[in-house]
Amino acid sequence: KDADSSERVLMDMRWGLVPSWFKKDDPSKMPFNTSNCRSDSMLKKSSYKGALLKGKRCVVLADGFYEWQQQSGGKQPYFIYFPQTKDTVAEEEGDEEWRGWRLLTMAGIFDCWEPPAGGETLYTYTIITVDASKDVSFIHHRQVRAGAILDGDEAIRKWLDFAEVPTQEAVKLIQPMENIVFHPVSTFVNSIRNNTPECLAPIELGAKKEVKATPSSQMMLGWLKNSQEGSPQKKENDVPRWTSQFIHSPSPKKTSAGILQQWLGKQGEPAAKKHKA
């Protein structure tokens, strides 16, 4: 309530917005999916309208996202991401400015839910979606939705500054984004068990050999492979320092980390056990 509207905090939240007014004792009892929120209805649906009007706007970070194209032999996955520049690798060792892989910055809405019987606050979010750009829509035979991407620090600043930029002004930032690139990837990504750089490596359609990597994808793969070397658990000092000056706050006064970890733990359980839970 007393937060500086220009301050930025990087923290864990559960994907799938649970409105603060939800009265059940278990957030997993939400009767509908709130992972994505259509931009044309976010000011109409009660699940999102209240939080949005209160300025609960966030930015969701991701390497990129996938879309699948229906083909005669099955579905061909494509990886979609920001174009990369030459300054993605720090020039000097010990450089404090993070110049790694440029993540997608997608507009989101968050809310804070407290169990009716009392307990730890749960922070959850939804990703706002818009009609996909013309460049991406060719992948599908129908109109597809994509995350509303905020391109650049100024767009991010306006979206996050709930005090200086009112809701009606902020929602004008939600537009289809043309500044994205994509390439076909192996169907290796179709299995949720696979989470390696191979999921992002470009391939040549109609051939088994890997396509010659572009400068952008070469930097991406180099960064991903380097990030996997050494200890699997990154130290706090290894957390990227963003040029947009996010304040890393892993333990806010009220945190959803505990509940989030419990929820993530459920996701890794066998299907039968997970269903029972």
N, C-alpha and C positions, 0 to 999 in steps of 0.2 A: 504493500500500500504506500509505503514511503520511498519507493525505489526511484532513483534517478532514471528518467525515461531514455537517456542516452547511454546508459550502462548496458553492457552485453554480457550475458552469462552463458557458458557452454555447459550443458548438463544432460544427463540421461532422462529420457521420457519413454513411456510405453506408446507404441504405435497403435492407434485406434482410440479416438477421443471418447472419454467418459465425462459427460456434462456434470458440473458441480451439483446440479439439482437431482441427479440420479439417486433414488432412495433405497435401492436394493443393497444388501450387505456384501455382495460380491460383484466387482466390476465386470467379471466375465459373463454375467447374466444379462448384459446389454442385448436387447432383442434384435438389433440390426447392426450391420457393418458400418463403422465410421472411420475406416482407414483413409478413405478419400472423400473429398467434399467438392462437389461441382460448384464452379465459380458463379454460375447463373442462379444458384439456389441457396448460397451460403448466408444471405441476409433474409431468407424466408424460413428455413428449417430451424426449429427450436434448439436442436442439438448444437448448432454452430452460432446462431445469431447472437445469443446472450454473451458468449465469450468474445466474439468479434467486436461487438459494440463496447465491451469493457476494455478493449485494447489488448487482448491476449493474443498477440501476433508473434509468431516465431519463424525462424528459418531452419529448414530441414536440410542436412548435409548428406550427400551421397556421391559415390564415385561416378555413377551414371545409372541408367536403367535399361531394361531389355524390352524389345517388342518382337513378336513372332509373325512371320509371313507365311501364309498358307500356300504350299506348293504341292505338286502331284506326288512327291515322295514324302510328304510330311510337312512339318513346320520348321522354317529356317529362322533361327534367332539372330537378332541384330543388337549390338551394344551401342547406346546413344549417350553422348557425353559432351562436355565443353571442349572446344579446340584448345590445344596446349601451346605454350610459347617457350622460347629458348631459356627463359629465366626460371624454369621449373626446378633446376638443380642449383643449389647454393654454390657460388663460385669459390668461396673460401671456407675452409673447415672452421667450425666454431661460429659461423655467421648466425646471428640470432634470428634473423628474419626468415620465416618459413617460405620456401620457394618450391615446394613439392607439387605433386599432382594437383591440378586445380579442380576442386570438387564442384559438383552442381549445387546451387543454392536455391532451394525451392521454398515458396511461400507456404506457411502453415498456420494453423490456429491451435492453441493449446488451452487446457483447462485444468483446474485443481479440484480433485474429488476427495472428500473426507468420509471415511466409513461412518454410517449413522450411529454406531455404538462407540465411536471414538477410535483413534489410532493414527497411524502414519498417513500423511497426505500423499496421494498418488497423482503424479503429473502425467498427462496423456496428450497426444496431438493427432491432428489429421493433416493430410497434404491436400492443398487446394489444386484442383485439376481444371484444365482448359482444353479447348479443341487443339489437337496436335497441329504443328506447322505443316505446310504443304510438302516440305522436304521429307518429313517422317510419314505422312499419311499414305504415301505410295505403298508402304509395307502392308497395309490392310485394304481389304475390299470395302470396308465400311469406315465411317468417321471414328477416329480413336481419340481418347483423352490422354493428356500427359500432364505431369506436374507443372504448376505455374512457376517458371524459372525467373529468378531475380538476377539480372546480369549487371554486376558491378557494385562497388561499395555504396554509391549514391542511392541506388534502388534498395539495397539492403538497409541503409540508414533510414530511409523514409518508411519502409515497411515496419521496422522495429520501433521507431520513435513514436509511441502511442500518444504522448502528450502534445508534441508539436505537429504531428500529422494525423488529423481526424480520420475516422473510418471511411467516410465517403470519398476522401482524397486518396487514401491508401489503396482502396480497391481498384483505382484506375491503373495501378501498377500491374494488375493481373491481366496479362495479355499473352497470346501464343508467342513463343520465342523462336526466332529464326537462327540465332547464333549458336547452333549446335551441329555436331558432326556425328557420323555413325559408320559402322562397318559390320559385315557379317562375321559371326563367331561360330565355333564348333557346337554341335548339339550336346557336347560334354556338359554344357551349362544347364541342360534340361533336368539333371538330377540335383536335388537339393543337397546331396552329400558332397558335391564338388564345390570347393571354394578355394581355387588357386588361380594364379595369373593366366593359366590356360583358358579360363572362362572368358577372358577379355581379348585373347590373341586373335588378330584378324586372319581370316582364311580366304582362299580363292574359291568361289562357288563353282561347282562342277569339277573340282579337282581335289585330290587328297592332300596335296602339298600345301604348306602354309604360304600365304601371300607375303610378298616383301613388305615389311612393316614401314609405315609412314613415320616421319620424324616425331609426330605427336604420339603415336602408339608405341614407338621405341622408348620414349621417355617414360610413358605410362608403365610399360612392362618392366623397365629397369628399376623404377621406383618401387613397384610392387614386390619384385624379387628381393631387393635390398631390405625391404621392410620385414621380410619373413626370416632373414638371417639372424643368427644370434638367439638370445633368449626369446621364447614365445610370449613372455609377459614383458611388455614395454615398461620402462621405468618412467616415473613422473616427468623427469627431465627430457624424455623423448617426445613428449606431447608437442605437436606442431604449434608454432607461434604464428598466428595469422596476421597478415598485413592489415586486415580490417579491425585488428585490436579487440578480439574477443577476450573476455576475462574468464580464464578457466576456473570454474568453481565446482569441484567434484562433490562438495558436501555443503549445500545451502542449509540455511537454518532448518527448513523443512524439506526433506528430500524424499524422492520416490525410489531411490536406489535399491533399498531393501525389497520393496514390493516388486520392483522391476526384475530384480534377480530371481525372485521366486517365480514370477511369471515366465521368464526366459527358461527357468529350470523345467517348468511344465512342458515347454515346447520340445525339449530334448527327450521326454519320456516316451516309452513305447506307445503305439497308437491306442491300444486298449486301455492302458493306464491313464493316458492323457484324456481320453473320452470320458472315463469314469470320473476323473478329477473335474 
